[in-house]
Amino acid sequence: MHREPPQERLVLAGGGHAHLFVLEQLAQQRSTACRVQLVSPSRWQYYSGMLPGWLAGHYTLEQCRLDLVALCAAAGVEFIEQSVVGLDTRARQVRLEDGRTLAYDRLSLDIGSETRVDWAQDYTGPLLSIKPLERFQADWDALLERFRQHQGGSLAVVGGGAAGVELVMAAARAFEQQDLPVTLWLLAGEAGPLAGMSPGARQRIRRELARCGVRVLSARARGQGSALLAGAESLSVDAVIAASGARAPAWLATTGLALDEAGFVLVDEFQRSPSHPEVSAAGDICARPGTALSRSGVYSVRAGPVLAHNLIATAEGKPLRRYLPRRRSLYLISCGGRRALALWGRLSLAADGCWLWKDWIDRRFMARFKGEESD
C-alpha cells in the first residue's frame, strides 16, 4: 500500500513583505508537501512605503494595509495572532507571547526589526516609535488631536535616514493641511540627513526639508528629562518621533543561530541560515555577508519571490533559487506634498513627477495582494 510522505510543518514567523509572496505562491500552487502556519501580532500588515503618504493625508489607513487573515485563508494557511518571543532551535519550537509553542520542521523569519532608542533612556517626554506601525498610527492620531486642542506645538524627529526625512516632511504637510503652527526639528546625527547617499542627493533633501520648514540639526540626540540634547542645543519639545535606526530583537541572541555583529540573522544566497539550514529569514531581520543590504522594503520585496520558491521547493525536493541583490536600487523618498526625491546610484532628482512614479509603484504593490486590478 502506497503512503504519502508526512507533511512538513512550515512556520512563517511574521507577516512582513517577503512572506506576502509566500502566501501568494501558496494560493496559486497549493502544495501538499507542507502544512503552513503564519504567526503575526496583528491581522493587518501595514505597507511601510505608504506610511508617510498616510501621515501627509494622501492615503486612507485602509489603502495602506493588507488583511493577513484573508490572505492566509486564500492560501490554505493557518493564521495565529500572536507575537514570537523566542526560539528553541534544538527542539525546533517557536515560543509565543501567550506561552504556547509551535513545533516546526522548517521556519521562516520575517518579523522585521525594532527601533533603536538607547539614546532616549533618560527622556521622559512623549516618545512615538515608528515600529510597530500599528501602534505608531494610533499614537500619531492621539498626538495630532493634542496639537489641535493646543492649537499647535513642537515636534522633533530623531533619525536622518530615509524614514526620518520622510516622516518629518509628511508631518509638516499634515500640520499645514490642518493649519496648525507646529515647530519641526530633524535631529539627523553627526553625518546629517541621508548619510551615505550622493552629495547631490543630500543637497537636494536639505532643500526639500527647508521648503517644508523643517529645522535640521546635524548632531547626535540624547534625552535628558523632558528635553532633547543635540550638540550645543537643548530642545524642549511636546513630542519626539524615533526613526533612529534598526536593532535586532534581543531574544535572537539566545537561539544559537549565526548572527552578524549587530545581532541580525545571517543568511546565504538561498535566504537560509548557514548554521541552521532549516531556518530561513528575509527582510529587516536578516543580514548577508559580502553584501551591503540596507534595511529597506526594497530588498524584502525583491527577496520575497525567491524565498517563496525555496520554501516550497525544499518541501517538494526541487532545486532552489539564489537571490542575487542588485548593485544599486531605485529609491523614491516622499517629500511631504505630492513630490518625491528619486535616487539611482549617484543620480538624484526631486520633482512632482517622482511622487507620481512612487504612488504608482506603491498602489500597484498593494493591488497585487488585494486582488485588485491596477492601472
C-alpha positions in Angstrom: 0.0 0.0 0.0 1.5 3.4 -1.1 1.7 6.0 1.6 2.2 9.7 1.1 5.2 11.1 2.9 4.3 13.1 6.0 3.7 16.8 5.6 6.5 19.1 6.7 5.5 21.7 9.3 6.4 25.1 8.0 6.0 28.1 10.3 6.1 31.6 8.9 7.0 33.9 11.7 5.9 37.4 10.9 3.7 39.0 8.2 6.3 41.1 6.5 6.7 41.9 2.9 8.6 38.8 1.9 6.0 36.5 3.5 3.3 38.1 1.3 5.0 36.4 -1.7 5.0 33.1 0.1 1.2 33.4 0.7 0.7 34.4 -2.9 2.6 31.4 -4.2 0.8 29.0 -1.8 -2.6 30.4 -3.0 -1.6 29.8 -6.7 0.1 26.5 -6.1 -1.4 24.6 -3.2 1.4 22.3 -2.0 0.5 19.1 -0.3 4.1 18.7 0.9 3.8 21.1 3.8 1.3 22.3 6.4 1.8 26.0 7.0 1.1 28.3 9.9 1.7 32.1 9.9 2.2 33.9 13.2 1.8 37.7 13.5 0.9 40.0 16.3 -1.8 41.6 14.1 -4.1 40.6 11.3 -3.0 43.7 9.5 0.2 44.1 7.5 0.9 47.8 7.1 2.9 48.8 4.0 5.8 51.0 5.2 6.2 52.6 1.8 2.8 54.3 2.1 3.1 55.3 5.8 4.4 58.8 5.1 1.7 59.3 2.5 -0.9 58.3 5.1 0.6 60.8 7.5 0.5 63.5 4.9 -3.1 62.8 4.1 -2.6 61.2 0.6 -4.0 57.8 1.6 -6.5 56.4 3.9 -5.5 53.8 6.5 -7.4 51.1 4.6 -5.3 51.8 1.5 -2.1 51.2 3.4 -2.8 47.8 4.9 -3.4 44.2 3.9 -5.6 41.6 5.7 -3.3 38.7 6.6 -6.4 36.6 7.7 -7.9 36.8 4.2 -4.5 36.1 2.6 -3.9 33.1 4.8 -7.4 31.8 4.1 -6.8 32.0 0.3 -3.5 30.2 0.7 -4.8 27.4 3.0 -2.6 28.7 5.8 -3.5 28.7 9.5 -3.2 32.3 10.9 -2.2 32.7 14.6 -2.5 36.2 16.0 0.5 36.2 18.4 3.9 37.7 18.8 7.0 35.5 18.6 9.1 36.0 21.7 11.7 33.2 21.5 13.0 30.2 19.5 14.4 26.9 20.6 16.4 25.7 17.6 17.4 22.4 19.2 13.8 21.4 19.8 12.6 23.2 16.7 10.0 25.2 18.6 8.8 28.8 18.3 7.7 30.4 21.6 4.7 32.7 21.5 3.8 35.6 23.9 0.9 33.7 25.4 3.2 30.8 26.5 2.4 28.4 23.7 5.0 26.8 21.5 4.8 25.8 17.8 6.8 22.9 16.5 8.3 23.2 13.1 10.3 21.3 10.6 11.1 24.4 8.7 10.9 28.0 9.9 11.0 31.3 8.0 11.6 34.6 9.9 10.2 37.8 8.5 9.5 39.6 11.8 11.1 42.9 11.0 13.4 44.9 13.3 12.9 47.1 16.3 13.6 50.8 16.5 16.9 51.7 18.3 16.0 54.0 21.2 19.0 53.7 23.5 19.6 57.5 23.2 16.1 58.0 24.8 16.8 56.1 28.1 16.8 59.4 30.1 14.0 61.1 28.1 10.7 61.4 30.0 8.6 63.2 27.4 6.1 61.6 24.9 8.0 59.3 22.5 6.5 57.7 19.4 8.4 54.8 17.8 7.7 54.1 14.1 7.6 50.4 15.0 5.3 48.6 15.3 3.4 50.6 12.6 0.0 49.8 14.0 0.8 51.4 17.4 2.6 54.3 15.7 -0.6 55.1 13.8 -2.7 55.2 16.9 -0.1 57.3 18.7 0.1 59.7 15.8 -3.7 60.2 15.8 -3.5 61.0 19.6 -0.7 63.4 19.0 -2.5 65.2 16.2 -5.5 65.6 18.4 -3.3 67.1 21.2 -1.9 69.6 18.8 -5.4 70.5 17.6 -6.5 71.1 21.2 -3.5 73.3 22.0 -3.6 75.0 18.6 0.0 74.0 17.7 3.2 72.8 19.4 6.6 71.4 18.6 7.8 68.1 17.4 11.3 66.5 16.9 12.0 63.5 14.6 15.2 61.7 15.6 16.9 59.9 12.7 18.5 61.2 9.5 17.8 58.2 7.3 15.1 57.9 4.6 12.4 57.1 7.3 13.2 60.1 9.4 13.3 62.6 6.5 10.1 61.2 5.0 8.2 61.3 8.3 9.2 64.9 9.3 8.2 66.2 5.9 4.9 64.2 6.0 4.3 65.7 9.4 4.9 69.2 8.0 2.3 68.5 5.3 -0.2 67.2 7.9 0.1 70.3 10.1 -0.1 72.6 7.1 -3.3 70.9 5.9 -4.9 71.5 9.3 -3.5 75.0 9.7 -1.6 74.0 12.9 1.6 76.1 13.7 4.0 73.3 14.8 7.8 73.8 15.0 9.5 70.8 13.4 13.1 69.6 14.1 15.0 66.8 12.4 17.9 65.5 14.6 19.9 63.8 11.8 23.0 62.6 13.6 26.5 64.0 13.1 26.6 62.9 9.4 23.4 64.8 8.6 20.4 63.7 6.5 20.8 60.7 4.1 24.3 59.9 5.2 25.9 57.5 2.7 23.9 58.9 -0.3 25.5 61.0 -3.0 26.4 64.7 -2.3 23.8 65.8 -4.8 21.0 63.8 -3.2 22.0 65.1 0.3 21.9 68.7 -1.0 18.5 68.2 -2.6 17.0 66.7 0.5 18.2 69.6 2.6 16.4 72.0 0.2 13.3 69.9 0.4 13.5 70.0 4.2 13.9 73.7 4.2 11.0 74.1 1.8 8.8 72.2 4.4 10.0 74.5 7.2 12.0 71.8 9.0 14.9 72.8 11.1 17.8 70.4 10.8 20.4 69.7 13.5 23.4 67.5 12.4 24.2 66.2 15.9 23.5 63.1 18.0 20.4 63.2 20.0 20.3 62.4 23.7 17.3 62.6 26.0 17.6 64.3 29.4 14.4 64.6 31.3 11.8 66.4 29.2 14.4 67.9 26.8 16.5 66.6 23.9 20.1 67.4 23.7 21.7 67.8 20.2 25.2 69.2 20.3 25.0 72.6 21.9 21.3 72.7 21.5 18.7 71.8 24.2 15.3 71.4 22.8 12.1 71.4 24.8 9.5 69.8 22.5 6.0 68.5 23.0 6.8 65.1 21.5 9.5 63.0 19.8 9.3 60.5 16.9 12.0 57.9 16.9 13.1 56.9 13.4 16.7 56.3 14.7 17.8 53.0 13.0 17.1 49.4 13.5 18.1 46.9 16.1 17.5 43.1 16.3 15.2 41.6 18.9 17.2 40.6 22.0 15.9 37.1 22.1 17.7 36.2 18.9 21.0 36.1 20.9 19.8 33.0 22.8 18.8 31.0 19.7 22.2 29.6 18.6 21.5 31.0 15.1 24.5 32.5 13.3 24.2 36.3 13.7 26.1 39.3 12.5 27.9 41.7 14.9 24.7 43.7 15.3 22.6 40.6 16.2 20.7 40.1 12.9 20.2 36.6 11.4 22.9 35.7 8.8 21.6 34.1 5.6 23.1 32.7 2.5 22.2 33.2 -1.2 19.1 31.0 -0.7 17.9 33.1 2.3 18.8 30.2 4.7 20.7 30.3 8.0 24.3 28.9 7.5 24.2 27.4 11.0 20.6 26.1 10.8 19.6 25.4 7.2 16.0 24.5 8.3 15.6 28.2 9.2 15.2 30.9 6.6 15.0 34.7 7.0 14.2 37.7 4.9 13.6 41.4 5.4 15.0 43.7 8.1 15.7 40.7 10.4 18.5 39.3 8.2 21.9 40.2 7.1 24.0 38.7 4.3 27.8 38.5 4.4 29.5 40.2 1.5 26.6 42.5 0.6 25.6 46.0 1.7 21.9 45.3 2.0 20.2 48.2 3.8 17.2 47.6 6.0 14.8 48.7 3.3 11.5 47.3 2.0 13.0 47.3 -1.5 15.2 44.3 -0.6 12.5 42.5 1.2 10.2 42.8 -1.8 12.8 41.5 -4.2 13.9 38.6 -1.9 10.2 37.6 -1.4 9.7 35.6 -4.6 13.0 33.7 -4.1 12.1 32.9 -0.5 8.6 31.7 -1.6 10.0 29.4 -4.2 12.7 28.0 -1.9 10.4 27.2 1.0 8.0 25.2 -1.2 10.8 23.7 -3.3 12.6 22.4 -0.2 9.5 20.6 1.0 8.9 19.1 -2.5 12.6 18.2 -3.1 13.1 20.6 -6.0 16.0 22.8 -6.9 16.5 26.1 -5.1 17.0 29.6 -6.5 19.6 32.1 -5.5 18.8 35.7 -4.6 21.2 38.0 -6.3 20.9 41.6 -4.9 21.3 44.3 -7.5 24.4 46.6 -7.2 22.1 49.6 -6.9 18.4 50.1 -6.4 15.9 52.9 -7.1 14.8 54.8 -4.0 11.9 57.1 -4.0 11.6 59.3 -0.9 8.4 61.3 -0.5 8.8 64.9 0.4 5.5 65.8 2.2 3.3 67.0 -0.6 2.9 65.3 -3.9 6.6 65.5 -4.6 9.4 63.0 -4.1 13.2 62.6 -4.4 14.4 59.8 -6.8 17.8 58.3 -6.2 19.7 55.9 -8.5 23.3 55.4 -7.6 24.8 58.9 -7.7 21.9 60.3 -9.7 19.1 62.2 -8.0 16.1 64.3 -8.9 13.4 66.0 -6.8 10.2 66.6 -8.7 6.4 66.3 -8.6 6.6 63.6 -11.3 8.8 61.4 -9.0 5.9 61.3 -6.5 3.5 60.2 -9.2 6.0 57.4 -10.0 6.2 56.4 -6.4 2.5 56.5 -6.0 2.0 54.2 -9.0 4.5 51.7 -7.7 3.0 51.6 -4.2 -0.6 51.3 -5.4 0.4 48.5 -7.8 2.1 46.6 -5.0 -1.0 46.8 -2.8 -3.3 46.0 -5.6 -1.3 42.8 -6.3 -2.0 41.4 -2.9 -5.5 42.7 -2.6 -6.5 41.0 -5.8 -7.4 44.3 -7.4 -6.6 45.5 -10.9 -4.0 48.2 -11.1 -3.6 50.8 -13.9 
